[in-house]
Structures are given as C-alpha cells and as structure tokens.
Amino acid sequence: MVPAGGAIHEMVLGPPQPVEVP
C-alpha cells in the first residue's frame, strides 16, 4: 500500500519520508 502523502509512514515510522512526501 502506498500512502498519498506519507500518512501511513507518519503513523508507523514517525516522520513522513521525503520519497513520497513532496
């Protein structure tokens, strides 16, 4: 699953990844 704005990453990893977050 690929979050549109790194929302999933924000909840799981913490900070949103620059790869998926413009």
PyMOL Python script that loads the backbone (N, CA, C, O; Angstrom):
from pymol import cmd

cmd.read_pdbstr("""\
ATOM      1  N   MET A   1       0.837  -1.195   0.000  1.00  0.00           N
ATOM      2  CA  MET A   1       0.000   0.000   0.000  1.00  0.00           C
ATOM      3  C   MET A   1       0.881   1.257   0.000  1.00  0.00           C
ATOM      4  O   MET A   1       1.874   1.340   0.722  1.00  0.00           O
ATOM      5  N   VAL A   2       0.490   2.220  -0.823  1.00  0.00           N
ATOM      6  CA  VAL A   2       1.291   3.437  -0.955  1.00  0.00           C
ATOM      7  C   VAL A   2       0.475   4.653  -0.537  1.00  0.00           C
ATOM      8  O   VAL A   2      -0.463   5.052  -1.228  1.00  0.00           O
ATOM      9  N   PRO A   3       0.842   5.236   0.605  1.00  0.00           N
ATOM     10  CA  PRO A   3       0.145   6.426   1.111  1.00  0.00           C
ATOM     11  C   PRO A   3       0.345   7.607   0.190  1.00  0.00           C
ATOM     12  O   PRO A   3       1.424   7.791  -0.372  1.00  0.00           O
ATOM     13  N   ALA A   4      -0.712   8.422   0.032  1.00  0.00           N
ATOM     14  CA  ALA A   4      -0.655   9.547  -0.902  1.00  0.00           C
ATOM     15  C   ALA A   4       0.268  10.646  -0.382  1.00  0.00           C
ATOM     16  O   ALA A   4       0.895  11.366  -1.159  1.00  0.00           O
ATOM     17  N   GLY A   5       0.340  10.761   0.946  1.00  0.00           N
ATOM     18  CA  GLY A   5       1.161  11.843   1.493  1.00  0.00           C
ATOM     19  C   GLY A   5       2.050  11.370   2.620  1.00  0.00           C
ATOM     20  O   GLY A   5       2.558  12.174   3.403  1.00  0.00           O
ATOM     21  N   GLY A   6       2.239  10.055   2.703  1.00  0.00           N
ATOM     22  CA  GLY A   6       3.092   9.517   3.756  1.00  0.00           C
ATOM     23  C   GLY A   6       2.355   9.438   5.080  1.00  0.00           C
ATOM     24  O   GLY A   6       2.973   9.441   6.145  1.00  0.00           O
ATOM     25  N   ALA A   7       1.012   9.366   5.009  1.00  0.00           N
ATOM     26  CA  ALA A   7       0.204   9.327   6.232  1.00  0.00           C
ATOM     27  C   ALA A   7       0.488   8.046   7.012  1.00  0.00           C
ATOM     28  O   ALA A   7       0.574   8.056   8.239  1.00  0.00           O
ATOM     29  N   ILE A   8       0.630   6.945   6.274  1.00  0.00           N
ATOM     30  CA  ILE A   8       0.901   5.655   6.911  1.00  0.00           C
ATOM     31  C   ILE A   8       2.293   5.686   7.551  1.00  0.00           C
ATOM     32  O   ILE A   8       2.491   5.196   8.663  1.00  0.00           O
ATOM     33  N   HIS A   9       3.235   6.261   6.837  1.00  0.00           N
ATOM     34  CA  HIS A   9       4.601   6.355   7.350  1.00  0.00           C
ATOM     35  C   HIS A   9       4.655   7.223   8.600  1.00  0.00           C
ATOM     36  O   HIS A   9       5.445   6.990   9.515  1.00  0.00           O
ATOM     37  N   GLU A  10       3.792   8.225   8.606  1.00  0.00           N
ATOM     38  CA  GLU A  10       3.775   9.150   9.732  1.00  0.00           C
ATOM     39  C   GLU A  10       3.330   8.422  10.998  1.00  0.00           C
ATOM     40  O   GLU A  10       3.796   8.719  12.098  1.00  0.00           O
ATOM     41  N   MET A  11       2.418   7.462  10.821  1.00  0.00           N
ATOM     42  CA  MET A  11       1.892   6.733  11.975  1.00  0.00           C
ATOM     43  C   MET A  11       2.818   5.591  12.374  1.00  0.00           C
ATOM     44  O   MET A  11       2.954   5.282  13.557  1.00  0.00           O
ATOM     45  N   VAL A  12       3.455   4.965  11.385  1.00  0.00           N
ATOM     46  CA  VAL A  12       4.288   3.797  11.659  1.00  0.00           C
ATOM     47  C   VAL A  12       5.735   4.185  11.967  1.00  0.00           C
ATOM     48  O   VAL A  12       6.272   3.823  13.014  1.00  0.00           O
ATOM     49  N   LEU A  13       6.359   4.920  11.052  1.00  0.00           N
ATOM     50  CA  LEU A  13       7.773   5.255  11.207  1.00  0.00           C
ATOM     51  C   LEU A  13       7.961   6.533  12.016  1.00  0.00           C
ATOM     52  O   LEU A  13       8.987   6.714  12.673  1.00  0.00           O
ATOM     53  N   GLY A  14       6.971   7.412  11.966  1.00  0.00           N
ATOM     54  CA  GLY A  14       7.073   8.675  12.693  1.00  0.00           C
ATOM     55  C   GLY A  14       7.008   9.832  11.700  1.00  0.00           C
ATOM     56  O   GLY A  14       5.920  10.244  11.297  1.00  0.00           O
ATOM     57  N   PRO A  15       8.164  10.357  11.306  1.00  0.00           N
ATOM     58  CA  PRO A  15       8.190  11.443  10.318  1.00  0.00           C
ATOM     59  C   PRO A  15       7.943  10.911   8.921  1.00  0.00           C
ATOM     60  O   PRO A  15       8.426   9.830   8.587  1.00  0.00           O
ATOM     61  N   PRO A  16       7.194  11.649   8.082  1.00  0.00           N
ATOM     62  CA  PRO A  16       6.921  11.246   6.711  1.00  0.00           C
ATOM     63  C   PRO A  16       8.206  11.193   5.888  1.00  0.00           C
ATOM     64  O   PRO A  16       9.090  12.034   6.049  1.00  0.00           O
ATOM     65  N   GLN A  17       8.301  10.196   5.004  1.00  0.00           N
ATOM     66  CA  GLN A  17       9.503  10.043   4.200  1.00  0.00           C
ATOM     67  C   GLN A  17       9.509  11.024   3.029  1.00  0.00           C
ATOM     68  O   GLN A  17       8.476  11.244   2.396  1.00  0.00           O
ATOM     69  N   PRO A  18      10.668  11.614   2.741  1.00  0.00           N
ATOM     70  CA  PRO A  18      10.830  12.585   1.654  1.00  0.00           C
ATOM     71  C   PRO A  18      10.635  11.946   0.284  1.00  0.00           C
ATOM     72  O   PRO A  18      10.505  12.646  -0.720  1.00  0.00           O
ATOM     73  N   VAL A  19      10.616  10.621   0.246  1.00  0.00           N
ATOM     74  CA  VAL A  19      10.458   9.913  -1.020  1.00  0.00           C
ATOM     75  C   VAL A  19       9.032  10.048  -1.528  1.00  0.00           C
ATOM     76  O   VAL A  19       8.800  10.225  -2.724  1.00  0.00           O
ATOM     77  N   GLU A  20       8.078   9.962  -0.601  1.00  0.00           N
ATOM     78  CA  GLU A  20       6.673  10.020  -1.006  1.00  0.00           C
ATOM     79  C   GLU A  20       6.047  11.378  -0.688  1.00  0.00           C
ATOM     80  O   GLU A  20       4.970  11.710  -1.184  1.00  0.00           O
ATOM     81  N   VAL A  21       6.737  12.153   0.142  1.00  0.00           N
ATOM     82  CA  VAL A  21       6.217  13.469   0.515  1.00  0.00           C
ATOM     83  C   VAL A  21       6.964  14.569  -0.228  1.00  0.00           C
ATOM     84  O   VAL A  21       8.150  14.794   0.013  1.00  0.00           O
ATOM     85  N   PRO A  22       6.288  15.231  -1.105  1.00  0.00           N
ATOM     86  CA  PRO A  22       6.888  16.295  -1.912  1.00  0.00           C
ATOM     87  C   PRO A  22       7.319  17.502  -1.071  1.00  0.00           C
ATOM     88  O   PRO A  22       7.841  18.477  -1.611  1.00  0.00           O
TER      89      PRO A  22
END
""", "prot")
cmd.dss("prot")
cmd.show_as("cartoon", "prot")
cmd.util.cbc("prot")
cmd.orient("prot")
